């Protein structure tokens, strides 16, 4: 096997490792709660500590993240069971959250979705890592469905995008891969140069 092909295979493997490992984080809905957690940020005090009957806060969690930057997702639910509730917060039914008890970095909401739906909830976090919270979303049971129960809401995440900073070791691997590729190209060029005479 030619050396150039072997070097390219090594570089491709390193690049796959670098960028493949960055996408390991997962966004998922947590367990709905009827009280306002201390990790929820509500600067306008739009929520009381115990929510009104039939209202719930859904935590949106992320796991396995490293150096989180930007994030976005669509939050799907059964509209016959629940509907987003706007009680006068800064971002309609979406609230900022502290990432975790050990890292209280606050998420920043840049979009609370389009009116009437929760497609395109987005924000950014300042380099947090591990498992934690991105946001809380306020819902109420659909008043037109008296038998509705929060357990039937069918909360799920779709089209999640996560931008995170690569680990320093990953950056070093990428730099090494690029150096190997540059060296290999220079060597191949020097071999192909015809000799004078």
N, C-alpha and C positions, 0 to 999 in steps of 0.2 A: 504494500500500500504506500503511495507517495506521501512524503512527509507533510506537504501542504494540506492534503486531505485530512491527515491525522490531527494536525494543529487546528484546522477549522472545526473538526468534530469536538476537540477539547474546548475550544472557545464557545461553540454553540451550547455545549453541556453546561459550562459555567454561566452563560447568559440565561439559560433556562432555569438554573438553580437560583440566580439572583432575582429574576423577575417572577418566577413561579412562587418563590417563598414569600414575596410581598403580598400576594393575594390570599393569604391563609385566614384573614380576619373574616368574621361572620356577624351580620346584623340580624337580630331576631326580636320579636315581641316578648316582653316579660309577662308577669302575672298582674292583672288589673287589681287596683286597690281603691278603697272608698275613703282613704284619708290622704292628706297632703304630706308626702315625705319631706324630711328636712333637706334632702338633696335636690329638691325642686326649687328653681329660682323664679320668684314672682314679684318683681319690683313694684308692680302696681297694686299688690295685695288684692287681686281679683278673686282669689279662692279662700274659703274659710277652711280651718284645719280639718273639720269633718265635712265632707262633701254633702250636698243635698241628696235626698233619696233618689235613686236611679242614676246617679252620676258616678263615673269611674275614671281614674287616671291609669293609662296604660304606659308602663315604662318601655322604652326602646333601648335594647342593650347591644353592646358589641363585645365580642370575645376574640382573643388572640391577636390583638392589634399591636403594632410597634411604630411609635412615632406618628400617630394619627394626625392627618392634616384635614383635607376636605372629605365630606361624605354626603351621600344623598340616597334616598330610597322612596318607593311607593309603599304606602300602608293600605292594605286591602282589608275589607271587613264585610260582614253581611248587613246590608243596608236595611233589611227588614227587622234586624235585631237592635242595632245601635246606629247612632248618628253623631258626628263630631259636634261638640258643644263649645260655643264661644261665650265665655263669661267675662270678656273684657280684658283678656291678657294682651301682652304686646304682639303676639303672633297668632291671633285667633285661638284655635284649640291646642296649639303646640307651645310647650314651655321648655325653657333651658334647664339643663341638669348639671350637677356636679358629677365629674367622672366616677369617683369612688371615694370611700372613706379615707383611704391613704393618699389619694391624689384628688383634691377638691377643685381641680381645674374646671372652669365653667365652659360648657359648649356655647357656641355662638350660632344662632339660627339665621340663615340667609334667605330661606324660603319656607313657608308653612304650607306649601302646596297651592293648587289652584282653587278658586272659590267653588265650594260644593263638592270637592274631592280632596283626597290626601295624596295625590300624585305629585312628586317632586319636592318632598320635604328635604331640606338641605341645610348644611351648616359646616362649621369648621371647628376643630379642636387643636389646641396648641401643643402638639407633639406628645400626647398622652400614650401610654403603653399598658398592655395587659387586658383585663376585663373590666368593663364599666358601663356607664349610661351615656346615651347621646341626647335623649329628650324624653319628655312626658307628653302624652296626647290625651286630652280630655274628651270623654264620650258620655253620652246619656242613652239609656234604653229608649228605643223608639216608642213614643207615646201612642202611636197608632197600633201597637202590637202589645196588648196588656199581658200576654203570656211570655214576653221576651225575657231571656236570662243571659247574663254576661258570658256564661260558659258556651253559649251558642254563637258568639260574635264572629268566630272564625278569623281572628286576627292573623295576618301573614304579611311577610315582607317580599316585595318583588322589585326587580331592577335596582338592586343595591350597588352603589359604586363607592369605593374606598380608596382614598389616596393616603399613603403612608410613606414616611421617610425610610429608606433602606438602612439597615443596621450598619455601623462603621465597618464591621468585618465584611459585609456584603459589598460595600463601596470599594474596599480593598481588593476583593475578588474581581469586581468589575474592572478596576484599573489594571490588575494583573492580566486579565483576559485581553484587554485592549492592547497592552504592551506586547504580549505574545503575538497577537495578530499583526501589529505593526512590524515587529521584528521579522516575522515569517514573510510578509510581503516584500520587505527590503531585501531579504535573502534570495527570494525567488527572482526579483528583478536583477540582482547582481549575477545570478546564474545565467539568465537569459541574454545578457548584454553580449553581442558578438565581439570576438576578439579582433583587434586590428591586424591586418596583414593579409 
